[in-house]
Amino acid sequence: MGLLPPRSPGRQPLLSDTWAKSWPKVAIPIAMSALLLQLLFLGNLSYLFGALFRSNSRSHALKILAVDYDGGNIGKAMSLAYTSLEADTFPTLEFRSPEDYPSPDDLHNAVCKGGYWGAIYTHSGASDRLNQAVRVENTTVYNPAETISYTYNGVFFPTIASSVIDSNLARLVNVASRTYYRVARDDAAAVNMSDPVSSSVFLNPIQPSSDPIMPTIQGARALLNTVSMVFPALMQFFFLMGLNGIMFGAGIFANMSKRDVFLTRLVVGKAYTLVSALGTIGYIWAFRESWGVTTAQFFISWMALWLFMEVQYLVIDTMMESVVPLQFFAFFLVTWIITNIGSTVNPFELTAGFYRWGYALPARSTWILLLEIWSGGCRSEKEICLPVLFAWWLLGSLGSAWSVRQRCLVADQKKREKLESEESSSS
């Protein structure tokens, strides 16, 4: 008994003359299909990886507002620390006068509304408090965290906020703490070393303190602008595959009024996208951990995602079969998903200028809308995002209606061909 089972009776073996003549007709399409798929994934993954390529060297494009309310040695230490850290891989500090931003609340507003990625400032009178603590017998508690503070929008591209903004600003403050000894030589000479509290203060003069807007530290934050932007397209694709198959099989496209087919699909589509949006925002909320979002933000986010699901449904419904044949639809779907993800995976400040065409894509507009909702109105771009989404929705609605008509016409053609075939066979 051989390792392989016997050949099936009534079928030609692989090396027979019959298959020898037919193999070119099979092998060439297989090879072309494999080549096209390799080119498809090579192009799409190159595009996606390119969105992250050398993003660290573009960190200087992220602007940080800096204000010295202290006006003393601690402020000088912060400035010198930035000079030593200044590089393409470090966010750019824009130093402004306290007259422009009279209080830390103004800095929070500048981060929320003014387009800054963060703000850092020295506390008023911090140098005087430190000087008094190290020069005289210390009878009060000195808090090194009340020297330099910073803020940033924790939900705005949360992985960037934590890895680039938070970490680098904390690093800046730590460098400023070491730099302080260079600018405060008089304090070093006059430190009261016999007082353990004063000497301890001198050895730890500055500590970073942060007050982020909407901290976003849950483990699932890395999936918010990646996987969560992929699933909407996949959900609509698989549903439409099933819906079209069921309607063709039931003869709906061939026998029902075109108007009623459209209205039926309209109602079914709206209901499905609403449920899809609810499921998506549901799993985001289920894994929010200590994230401080509210019930009102849940429902607003649901509506934003519903609009996004609608756009995905309408675009895929328009393109599937009516424009792109089903056997080639994977090429469109993969490219559509990857280009959309390329617009959300990284802020445009950290990508090459070419990627800014992503402003026109629905995923980017949806992501920015969600960030505005979750941060309580910060970094608003509604004047860009809503027109983009509604433009896609309007064009998709027109395209979807046209695609219904095309499917009905195709079903009519198949029905006529079937009747003609039956008539010819009976005669």
C-alpha positions as a Markdown table, in Angstrom:
| # | Residue | x | y | z |
|---|---|---|---|---|
| 1 | Met | 0.0 | 0.0 | 0.0 |
| 2 | Gly | 1.5 | 3.4 | -1.1 |
| 3 | Leu | 1.6 | 6.5 | 0.9 |
| 4 | Leu | -0.9 | 8.2 | -1.4 |
| 5 | Pro | -4.5 | 7.0 | -2.0 |
| 6 | Pro | -5.3 | 5.5 | -5.4 |
| 7 | Arg | -6.4 | 7.8 | -8.2 |
| 8 | Ser | -10.1 | 8.4 | -8.6 |
| 9 | Pro | -11.6 | 6.3 | -11.4 |
| 10 | Gly | -12.9 | 8.2 | -14.4 |
| 11 | Arg | -10.5 | 11.1 | -13.9 |
| 12 | Gln | -7.3 | 12.0 | -15.8 |
| 13 | Pro | -4.0 | 11.9 | -13.9 |
| 14 | Leu | -1.9 | 15.1 | -13.5 |
| 15 | Leu | 0.7 | 14.1 | -16.1 |
| 16 | Ser | -1.7 | 12.9 | -18.8 |
| 17 | Asp | -1.8 | 14.5 | -22.3 |
| 18 | Thr | -5.2 | 16.0 | -21.5 |
| 19 | Trp | -3.9 | 18.1 | -18.6 |
| 20 | Ala | -0.5 | 18.8 | -20.3 |
| 21 | Lys | -2.4 | 20.9 | -22.9 |
| 22 | Ser | -4.6 | 22.6 | -20.4 |
| 23 | Trp | -2.0 | 23.5 | -17.8 |
| 24 | Pro | -1.0 | 26.9 | -19.3 |
| 25 | Lys | -4.6 | 28.0 | -19.1 |
| 26 | Val | -4.5 | 27.2 | -15.4 |
| 27 | Ala | -1.0 | 28.0 | -14.4 |
| 28 | Ile | -0.8 | 31.5 | -15.9 |
| 29 | Pro | -4.0 | 32.9 | -14.2 |
| 30 | Ile | -2.8 | 31.4 | -10.9 |
| 31 | Ala | 0.6 | 33.0 | -11.2 |
| 32 | Met | -0.9 | 36.3 | -12.2 |
| 33 | Ser | -3.3 | 36.2 | -9.3 |
| 34 | Ala | -0.5 | 35.4 | -6.9 |
| 35 | Leu | 1.6 | 38.3 | -8.4 |
| 36 | Leu | -1.2 | 40.8 | -8.2 |
| 37 | Leu | -1.9 | 39.9 | -4.6 |
| 38 | Gln | 1.7 | 40.3 | -3.7 |
| 39 | Leu | 1.8 | 43.7 | -5.3 |
| 40 | Leu | -1.5 | 44.6 | -3.6 |
| 41 | Phe | -0.1 | 43.8 | -0.1 |
| 42 | Leu | 3.3 | 45.2 | -0.9 |
| 43 | Gly | 1.8 | 48.5 | -2.0 |
| 44 | Asn | -0.7 | 48.8 | 0.9 |
| 45 | Leu | 1.7 | 47.8 | 3.6 |
| 46 | Ser | 4.4 | 50.1 | 2.2 |
| 47 | Tyr | 1.8 | 52.9 | 2.4 |
| 48 | Leu | 0.9 | 52.0 | 6.0 |
| 49 | Phe | 4.5 | 51.5 | 7.2 |
| 50 | Gly | 5.4 | 54.8 | 5.4 |
| 51 | Ala | 2.9 | 56.6 | 7.6 |
| 52 | Leu | 5.1 | 55.7 | 10.6 |
| 53 | Phe | 8.4 | 55.9 | 8.9 |
| 54 | Arg | 10.9 | 58.1 | 10.8 |
| 55 | Ser | 8.0 | 59.7 | 12.7 |
| 56 | Asn | 10.3 | 60.0 | 15.7 |
| 57 | Ser | 12.5 | 62.4 | 13.8 |
| 58 | Arg | 9.5 | 64.6 | 13.1 |
| 59 | Ser | 8.7 | 65.1 | 16.8 |
| 60 | His | 9.9 | 68.7 | 16.5 |
| 61 | Ala | 6.7 | 69.4 | 14.6 |
| 62 | Leu | 4.7 | 69.0 | 17.8 |
| 63 | Lys | 4.5 | 72.5 | 19.4 |
| 64 | Ile | 4.6 | 72.9 | 23.2 |
| 65 | Leu | 3.8 | 76.2 | 24.9 |
| 66 | Ala | 6.3 | 77.3 | 27.6 |
| 67 | Val | 5.7 | 80.2 | 30.1 |
| 68 | Asp | 8.1 | 81.2 | 32.9 |
| 69 | Tyr | 5.9 | 82.5 | 35.7 |
| 70 | Asp | 8.8 | 82.2 | 38.2 |
| 71 | Gly | 11.4 | 84.5 | 36.5 |
| 72 | Gly | 14.2 | 83.1 | 38.6 |
| 73 | Asn | 16.7 | 80.3 | 38.6 |
| 74 | Ile | 14.1 | 77.6 | 38.1 |
| 75 | Gly | 12.9 | 79.3 | 34.9 |
| 76 | Lys | 16.5 | 79.6 | 33.7 |
| 77 | Ala | 17.1 | 76.0 | 34.4 |
| 78 | Met | 14.1 | 75.0 | 32.4 |
| 79 | Ser | 15.3 | 77.1 | 29.4 |
| 80 | Leu | 18.8 | 75.7 | 29.6 |
| 81 | Ala | 17.4 | 72.2 | 29.8 |
| 82 | Tyr | 15.4 | 72.7 | 26.7 |
| 83 | Thr | 18.5 | 74.1 | 24.9 |
| 84 | Ser | 20.4 | 70.9 | 25.7 |
| 85 | Leu | 17.6 | 68.6 | 24.6 |
| 86 | Glu | 16.5 | 70.6 | 21.5 |
| 87 | Ala | 16.6 | 68.2 | 18.5 |
| 88 | Asp | 14.4 | 66.8 | 15.7 |
| 89 | Thr | 13.4 | 64.0 | 18.0 |
| 90 | Phe | 12.2 | 66.4 | 20.7 |
| 91 | Pro | 9.0 | 68.6 | 20.7 |
| 92 | Thr | 9.5 | 72.3 | 20.0 |
| 93 | Leu | 9.0 | 74.6 | 22.9 |
| 94 | Glu | 7.6 | 78.1 | 22.1 |
| 95 | Phe | 8.4 | 80.4 | 25.0 |
| 96 | Arg | 5.8 | 83.1 | 25.6 |
| 97 | Ser | 5.5 | 86.0 | 28.0 |
| 98 | Pro | 3.3 | 85.6 | 31.2 |
| 99 | Glu | 1.4 | 88.7 | 29.9 |
| 100 | Asp | 0.1 | 86.6 | 27.0 |
| 101 | Tyr | -1.0 | 83.8 | 29.3 |
| 102 | Pro | -1.5 | 85.3 | 32.8 |
| 103 | Ser | -2.5 | 82.0 | 34.5 |
| 104 | Pro | -2.1 | 78.2 | 34.1 |
| 105 | Asp | -5.7 | 78.1 | 33.2 |
| 106 | Asp | -4.9 | 80.0 | 30.1 |
| 107 | Leu | -2.3 | 77.4 | 29.2 |
| 108 | His | -4.9 | 74.6 | 29.6 |
| 109 | Asn | -7.2 | 76.6 | 27.2 |
| 110 | Ala | -4.3 | 77.0 | 24.7 |
| 111 | Val | -3.7 | 73.3 | 24.7 |
| 112 | Cys | -7.5 | 72.6 | 24.4 |
| 113 | Lys | -8.3 | 75.3 | 21.8 |
| 114 | Gly | -5.1 | 76.7 | 20.5 |
| 115 | Gly | -3.5 | 73.8 | 18.7 |
| 116 | Tyr | -0.6 | 73.2 | 21.1 |
| 117 | Trp | 0.2 | 69.6 | 22.0 |
| 118 | Gly | 1.1 | 70.6 | 25.5 |
| 119 | Ala | 2.2 | 73.4 | 27.8 |
| 120 | Ile | 4.9 | 73.6 | 30.4 |
| 121 | Tyr | 5.3 | 76.4 | 33.0 |
| 122 | Thr | 7.2 | 77.3 | 36.1 |
| 123 | His | 5.3 | 78.2 | 39.3 |
| 124 | Ser | 5.3 | 81.8 | 40.4 |
| 125 | Gly | 7.7 | 82.3 | 43.3 |
| 126 | Ala | 9.2 | 78.8 | 43.0 |
| 127 | Ser | 12.8 | 80.0 | 43.0 |
| 128 | Asp | 12.2 | 82.1 | 46.1 |
| 129 | Arg | 10.7 | 79.2 | 48.0 |
| 130 | Leu | 13.5 | 76.9 | 47.0 |
| 131 | Asn | 16.1 | 79.5 | 48.0 |
| 132 | Gln | 14.6 | 80.0 | 51.4 |
| 133 | Ala | 14.4 | 76.2 | 51.9 |
| 134 | Val | 18.1 | 75.6 | 51.3 |
| 135 | Arg | 19.5 | 78.7 | 52.9 |
| 136 | Val | 17.9 | 78.8 | 56.3 |
| 137 | Glu | 16.8 | 76.3 | 58.9 |
| 138 | Asn | 13.8 | 74.8 | 57.3 |
| 139 | Thr | 10.6 | 74.8 | 59.3 |
| 140 | Thr | 8.1 | 74.3 | 56.4 |
| 141 | Val | 7.5 | 71.5 | 54.0 |
| 142 | Tyr | 9.0 | 72.2 | 50.6 |
| 143 | Asn | 7.2 | 70.5 | 47.7 |
| 144 | Pro | 9.5 | 70.0 | 44.7 |
| 145 | Ala | 6.5 | 69.2 | 42.5 |
| 146 | Glu | 5.4 | 72.8 | 42.8 |
| 147 | Thr | 8.2 | 74.1 | 40.7 |
| 148 | Ile | 7.6 | 73.1 | 37.0 |
| 149 | Ser | 4.3 | 71.6 | 35.8 |
| 150 | Tyr | 3.0 | 70.6 | 32.4 |
| 151 | Thr | -0.3 | 69.7 | 30.8 |
| 152 | Tyr | -1.3 | 68.0 | 27.6 |
| 153 | Asn | -4.4 | 66.5 | 26.0 |
| 154 | Gly | -4.2 | 62.8 | 27.0 |
| 155 | Val | -6.9 | 61.6 | 24.6 |
| 156 | Phe | -5.5 | 63.3 | 21.5 |
| 157 | Phe | -3.7 | 60.4 | 19.8 |
| 158 | Pro | -3.2 | 58.8 | 23.2 |
| 159 | Thr | -0.1 | 56.7 | 22.3 |
| 160 | Ile | 1.7 | 59.8 | 21.0 |
| 161 | Ala | 0.5 | 61.8 | 24.0 |
| 162 | Ser | 2.1 | 59.3 | 26.4 |
| 163 | Ser | 5.2 | 58.3 | 24.5 |
| 164 | Val | 6.2 | 61.6 | 23.0 |
| 165 | Ile | 4.6 | 64.5 | 24.9 |
| 166 | Asp | 4.4 | 63.2 | 28.5 |
| 167 | Ser | 7.7 | 61.3 | 28.5 |
| 168 | Asn | 9.7 | 64.1 | 26.9 |
| 169 | Leu | 8.2 | 66.9 | 29.2 |
| 170 | Ala | 9.0 | 64.8 | 32.2 |
| 171 | Arg | 12.5 | 64.3 | 30.9 |
| 172 | Leu | 12.8 | 68.0 | 30.4 |
| 173 | Val | 11.9 | 68.7 | 34.0 |
| 174 | Asn | 14.4 | 66.1 | 35.2 |
| 175 | Val | 17.1 | 67.7 | 33.2 |
| 176 | Ala | 16.1 | 71.1 | 34.5 |
| 177 | Ser | 16.5 | 69.7 | 38.1 |
| 178 | Arg | 20.1 | 68.8 | 37.3 |
| 179 | Thr | 20.7 | 72.0 | 35.4 |
| 180 | Tyr | 19.5 | 74.0 | 38.4 |
| 181 | Tyr | 22.9 | 73.6 | 40.1 |
| 182 | Arg | 24.6 | 75.4 | 37.2 |
| 183 | Val | 22.5 | 78.5 | 37.5 |
| 184 | Ala | 22.1 | 78.6 | 41.3 |
| 185 | Arg | 25.7 | 78.5 | 42.4 |
| 186 | Asp | 25.0 | 81.0 | 45.3 |
| 187 | Asp | 22.4 | 78.6 | 46.7 |
| 188 | Ala | 24.9 | 75.7 | 46.4 |
| 189 | Ala | 27.4 | 77.7 | 48.4 |
| 190 | Ala | 24.9 | 78.8 | 51.0 |
| 191 | Val | 23.0 | 75.6 | 51.6 |
| 192 | Asn | 22.5 | 74.7 | 55.2 |
| 193 | Met | 24.0 | 71.2 | 55.2 |
| 194 | Ser | 23.5 | 70.9 | 59.0 |
| 195 | Asp | 19.8 | 70.8 | 58.4 |
| 196 | Pro | 18.9 | 67.4 | 56.9 |
| 197 | Val | 15.6 | 68.8 | 55.5 |
| 198 | Ser | 17.4 | 71.7 | 53.7 |
| 199 | Ser | 20.1 | 69.5 | 52.3 |
| 200 | Ser | 17.4 | 67.0 | 51.1 |
| 201 | Val | 15.7 | 69.9 | 49.4 |
| 202 | Phe | 18.9 | 70.9 | 47.7 |
| 203 | Leu | 19.5 | 67.4 | 46.4 |
| 204 | Asn | 16.0 | 67.2 | 45.0 |
| 205 | Pro | 15.0 | 70.7 | 44.0 |
| 206 | Ile | 12.6 | 70.1 | 41.1 |
| 207 | Gln | 10.2 | 67.3 | 40.3 |
| 208 | Pro | 7.8 | 67.1 | 37.4 |
| 209 | Ser | 4.1 | 67.4 | 38.0 |
| 210 | Ser | 1.5 | 66.9 | 35.3 |
| 211 | Asp | -2.2 | 67.8 | 34.9 |
| 212 | Pro | -3.3 | 66.2 | 31.6 |
| 213 | Ile | -6.6 | 66.9 | 30.0 |
| 214 | Met | -8.7 | 63.7 | 29.8 |
| 215 | Pro | -6.0 | 61.1 | 30.9 |
| 216 | Thr | -6.2 | 58.1 | 28.6 |
| 217 | Ile | -4.1 | 55.3 | 30.0 |
| 218 | Gln | -6.2 | 52.2 | 29.5 |
| 219 | Gly | -4.5 | 49.3 | 27.8 |
| 220 | Ala | -6.9 | 49.3 | 24.9 |
| 221 | Arg | -6.1 | 52.9 | 23.9 |
| 222 | Ala | -3.7 | 51.6 | 21.2 |
| 223 | Leu | -6.6 | 50.0 | 19.4 |
| 224 | Leu | -8.8 | 53.0 | 19.3 |
| 225 | Asn | -7.3 | 54.5 | 16.1 |
| 226 | Thr | -6.2 | 51.2 | 14.5 |
| 227 | Val | -8.3 | 48.1 | 14.8 |
| 228 | Ser | -11.4 | 50.1 | 15.7 |
| 229 | Met | -11.1 | 51.8 | 12.4 |
| 230 | Val | -10.8 | 48.5 | 10.5 |
| 231 | Phe | -13.8 | 46.7 | 11.8 |
| 232 | Pro | -16.5 | 49.1 | 10.4 |
| 233 | Ala | -15.6 | 48.4 | 6.8 |
| 234 | Leu | -15.3 | 44.6 | 7.5 |
| 235 | Met | -18.7 | 44.6 | 9.2 |
| 236 | Gln | -20.4 | 46.2 | 6.3 |
| 237 | Phe | -18.6 | 44.1 | 3.7 |
| 238 | Phe | -19.6 | 40.8 | 5.2 |
| 239 | Phe | -23.2 | 41.9 | 5.9 |
| 240 | Leu | -23.6 | 43.2 | 2.3 |
| 241 | Met | -22.2 | 39.9 | 0.9 |
| 242 | Gly | -24.9 | 38.0 | 2.8 |
| 243 | Leu | -27.6 | 40.5 | 2.0 |
| 244 | Asn | -27.0 | 40.5 | -1.7 |
| 245 | Gly | -26.8 | 36.7 | -1.8 |
| 246 | Ile | -30.1 | 36.3 | 0.1 |
| 247 | Met | -31.9 | 38.9 | -2.1 |
| 248 | Phe | -30.6 | 37.3 | -5.3 |
| 249 | Gly | -31.5 | 33.8 | -4.1 |
| 250 | Ala | -35.0 | 34.9 | -3.1 |
| 251 | Gly | -35.6 | 36.6 | -6.5 |
| 252 | Ile | -36.1 | 40.0 | -4.9 |
| 253 | Phe | -33.8 | 41.8 | -7.4 |
| 254 | Ala | -35.6 | 40.1 | -10.3 |
| 255 | Asn | -39.2 | 40.3 | -9.2 |
| 256 | Met | -39.8 | 43.1 | -6.7 |
| 257 | Ser | -40.3 | 46.8 | -7.7 |
| 258 | Lys | -37.0 | 48.6 | -7.9 |
| 259 | Arg | -38.4 | 51.3 | -5.6 |
| 260 | Asp | -39.4 | 48.8 | -3.0 |
| 261 | Val | -36.0 | 47.0 | -3.3 |
| 262 | Phe | -34.3 | 50.3 | -2.6 |
| 263 | Leu | -36.6 | 51.2 | 0.3 |
| 264 | Thr | -36.1 | 47.7 | 1.8 |
| 265 | Arg | -32.4 | 47.9 | 1.6 |
| 266 | Leu | -32.5 | 51.5 | 2.9 |
| 267 | Val | -34.3 | 50.4 | 6.1 |
| 268 | Val | -32.2 | 47.3 | 6.6 |
| 269 | Gly | -29.0 | 49.2 | 6.0 |
| 270 | Lys | -29.9 | 52.0 | 8.5 |
| 271 | Ala | -30.8 | 49.5 | 11.2 |
| 272 | Tyr | -27.7 | 47.4 | 10.7 |
| 273 | Thr | -25.3 | 50.4 | 10.8 |
| 274 | Leu | -27.0 | 51.7 | 13.9 |
| 275 | Val | -26.5 | 48.3 | 15.6 |
| 276 | Ser | -22.9 | 48.1 | 14.3 |
| 277 | Ala | -22.1 | 51.5 | 15.8 |
| 278 | Leu | -23.7 | 50.5 | 19.1 |
| 279 | Gly | -21.5 | 47.3 | 19.2 |
| 280 | Thr | -18.4 | 49.3 | 18.4 |
| 281 | Ile | -18.9 | 52.0 | 21.0 |
| 282 | Gly | -20.0 | 49.2 | 23.4 |
| 283 | Tyr | -16.7 | 47.4 | 23.4 |
| 284 | Ile | -14.8 | 50.6 | 23.6 |
| 285 | Trp | -16.8 | 51.5 | 26.8 |
| 286 | Ala | -16.6 | 47.9 | 28.2 |
| 287 | Phe | -12.8 | 48.1 | 28.2 |
| 288 | Arg | -12.5 | 51.8 | 29.3 |
| 289 | Glu | -11.1 | 50.8 | 32.7 |
| 290 | Ser | -10.7 | 54.1 | 34.7 |
| 291 | Trp | -11.2 | 56.3 | 31.6 |
| 292 | Gly | -13.3 | 59.3 | 32.7 |
| 293 | Val | -15.8 | 59.4 | 29.9 |
| 294 | Thr | -19.5 | 60.1 | 30.6 |
| 295 | Thr | -22.9 | 58.7 | 29.6 |
| 296 | Ala | -23.5 | 61.7 | 27.4 |
| 297 | Gln | -20.2 | 61.1 | 25.5 |
| 298 | Phe | -21.3 | 57.5 | 25.0 |
| 299 | Phe | -24.4 | 58.5 | 23.1 |
| 300 | Ile | -22.7 | 61.2 | 21.1 |
| 301 | Ser | -19.9 | 58.8 | 20.2 |
| 302 | Trp | -22.5 | 56.3 | 19.1 |
| 303 | Met | -24.0 | 58.8 | 16.7 |
| 304 | Ala | -20.6 | 59.7 | 15.3 |
| 305 | Leu | -19.9 | 56.1 | 14.7 |
| 306 | Trp | -23.3 | 55.5 | 13.1 |
| 307 | Leu | -22.4 | 58.2 | 10.5 |
| 308 | Phe | -19.1 | 56.4 | 9.9 |
| 309 | Met | -20.8 | 53.0 | 9.6 |
| 310 | Glu | -23.3 | 54.6 | 7.1 |
| 311 | Val | -20.5 | 55.9 | 5.0 |
| 312 | Gln | -18.7 | 52.5 | 5.0 |
| 313 | Tyr | -22.0 | 50.7 | 4.1 |
| 314 | Leu | -22.8 | 53.1 | 1.3 |
| 315 | Val | -19.3 | 53.1 | -0.2 |
| 316 | Ile | -19.0 | 49.3 | -0.2 |
| 317 | Asp | -22.6 | 48.9 | -1.5 |
| 318 | Thr | -21.8 | 51.2 | -4.4 |
| 319 | Met | -18.6 | 49.6 | -5.3 |
| 320 | Met | -19.4 | 45.9 | -4.8 |
| 321 | Glu | -20.3 | 44.2 | -8.1 |
| 322 | Ser | -21.7 | 47.3 | -9.6 |
| 323 | Val | -18.3 | 49.0 | -10.1 |
| 324 | Val | -15.8 | 46.4 | -9.1 |
| 325 | Pro | -16.4 | 42.7 | -10.0 |
| 326 | Leu | -16.7 | 40.5 | -7.0 |
| 327 | Gln | -13.6 | 38.5 | -7.9 |
| 328 | Phe | -11.5 | 41.7 | -7.7 |
| 329 | Phe | -13.3 | 43.3 | -4.8 |
| 330 | Ala | -10.6 | 42.3 | -2.3 |
| 331 | Phe | -8.2 | 44.6 | -4.1 |
| 332 | Phe | -10.5 | 47.5 | -3.5 |
| 333 | Leu | -11.5 | 46.6 | 0.1 |
| 334 | Val | -7.9 | 46.1 | 1.3 |
| 335 | Thr | -6.8 | 49.3 | -0.3 |
| 336 | Trp | -9.8 | 51.2 | 1.1 |
| 337 | Ile | -9.1 | 50.0 | 4.6 |
| 338 | Ile | -5.4 | 50.6 | 4.6 |
| 339 | Thr | -5.6 | 54.1 | 3.2 |
| 340 | Asn | -8.2 | 55.0 | 5.9 |
| 341 | Ile | -6.0 | 53.5 | 8.6 |
| 342 | Gly | -3.0 | 55.4 | 7.3 |
| 343 | Ser | -4.9 | 58.6 | 8.1 |
| 344 | Thr | -5.6 | 57.7 | 11.7 |
| 345 | Val | -2.6 | 55.8 | 12.9 |
| 346 | Asn | -0.4 | 58.9 | 13.3 |
| 347 | Pro | -1.0 | 62.6 | 13.5 |
| 348 | Phe | -0.2 | 64.4 | 10.3 |
| 349 | Glu | 2.5 | 66.4 | 12.0 |
| 350 | Leu | 4.5 | 63.1 | 12.3 |
| 351 | Thr | 4.0 | 61.9 | 8.7 |
| 352 | Ala | 5.4 | 62.9 | 5.4 |
| 353 | Gly | 3.4 | 65.7 | 3.7 |
| 354 | Phe | 2.0 | 63.3 | 1.1 |
| 355 | Tyr | -0.2 | 61.7 | 3.7 |
| 356 | Arg | -2.2 | 64.9 | 4.3 |
| 357 | Trp | -4.5 | 63.8 | 1.5 |
| 358 | Gly | -6.0 | 61.7 | 4.3 |
| 359 | Tyr | -8.0 | 64.8 | 5.3 |
| 360 | Ala | -10.5 | 63.7 | 2.6 |
| 361 | Leu | -11.0 | 60.2 | 4.1 |
| 362 | Pro | -13.9 | 59.3 | 6.4 |
| 363 | Ala | -11.9 | 57.4 | 9.0 |
| 364 | Arg | -9.7 | 60.4 | 9.8 |
| 365 | Ser | -12.7 | 62.7 | 10.2 |
| 366 | Thr | -14.5 | 60.2 | 12.4 |
| 367 | Trp | -11.4 | 59.7 | 14.6 |
| 368 | Ile | -10.9 | 63.5 | 15.1 |
| 369 | Leu | -14.6 | 63.9 | 15.9 |
| 370 | Leu | -14.4 | 61.1 | 18.5 |
| 371 | Leu | -11.3 | 62.8 | 20.1 |
| 372 | Glu | -13.2 | 66.0 | 20.3 |
| 373 | Ile | -16.1 | 64.3 | 22.0 |
| 374 | Trp | -14.0 | 62.4 | 24.5 |
| 375 | Ser | -11.9 | 65.5 | 25.4 |
| 376 | Gly | -14.9 | 67.7 | 26.0 |
| 377 | Gly | -14.6 | 69.8 | 22.9 |
| 378 | Cys | -10.8 | 70.2 | 22.6 |
| 379 | Arg | -9.0 | 70.3 | 19.3 |
| 380 | Ser | -12.3 | 70.8 | 17.4 |
| 381 | Glu | -12.2 | 70.4 | 13.6 |
| 382 | Lys | -15.9 | 70.0 | 13.0 |
| 383 | Glu | -15.7 | 72.6 | 10.2 |
| 384 | Ile | -13.5 | 70.0 | 8.3 |
| 385 | Cys | -14.7 | 66.7 | 9.6 |
| 386 | Leu | -18.5 | 67.0 | 9.3 |
| 387 | Pro | -18.4 | 68.3 | 5.7 |
| 388 | Val | -16.1 | 65.5 | 4.7 |
| 389 | Leu | -18.3 | 62.8 | 6.3 |
| 390 | Phe | -21.5 | 64.3 | 4.9 |
| 391 | Ala | -20.0 | 64.6 | 1.4 |
| 392 | Trp | -19.1 | 60.8 | 1.6 |
| 393 | Trp | -22.6 | 60.1 | 2.9 |
| 394 | Leu | -24.3 | 62.0 | 0.1 |
| 395 | Leu | -22.2 | 60.6 | -2.7 |
| 396 | Gly | -22.6 | 57.1 | -1.2 |
| 397 | Ser | -26.4 | 57.4 | -0.9 |
| 398 | Leu | -26.6 | 58.3 | -4.6 |
| 399 | Gly | -24.2 | 55.5 | -5.5 |
| 400 | Ser | -26.1 | 53.0 | -3.4 |
| 401 | Ala | -29.4 | 53.9 | -5.1 |
| 402 | Trp | -27.7 | 53.5 | -8.5 |
| 403 | Ser | -26.2 | 50.1 | -7.5 |
| 404 | Val | -29.6 | 48.8 | -6.5 |
| 405 | Arg | -30.8 | 49.7 | -10.0 |
| 406 | Gln | -27.8 | 47.9 | -11.6 |
| 407 | Arg | -28.4 | 44.8 | -9.6 |
| 408 | Cys | -32.1 | 44.7 | -10.6 |
| 409 | Leu | -31.1 | 45.2 | -14.3 |
| 410 | Val | -28.6 | 42.3 | -14.0 |
| 411 | Ala | -31.2 | 40.1 | -12.3 |
| 412 | Asp | -33.7 | 41.0 | -15.1 |
| 413 | Gln | -31.1 | 40.0 | -17.8 |
| 414 | Lys | -30.4 | 36.7 | -16.1 |
| 415 | Lys | -34.2 | 36.1 | -15.8 |
| 416 | Arg | -34.7 | 36.7 | -19.6 |
| 417 | Glu | -31.7 | 34.5 | -20.5 |
| 418 | Lys | -33.2 | 31.7 | -18.3 |
| 419 | Leu | -36.6 | 32.0 | -20.0 |
| 420 | Glu | -35.0 | 32.0 | -23.4 |
| 421 | Ser | -33.0 | 29.0 | -22.6 |
| 422 | Glu | -36.1 | 27.1 | -21.3 |
| 423 | Glu | -38.1 | 28.1 | -24.4 |
| 424 | Ser | -35.3 | 26.9 | -26.8 |
| 425 | Ser | -34.9 | 23.6 | -24.9 |
| 426 | Ser | -38.6 | 22.9 | -24.9 |
| 427 | Ser | -38.9 | 23.6 | -28.6 |
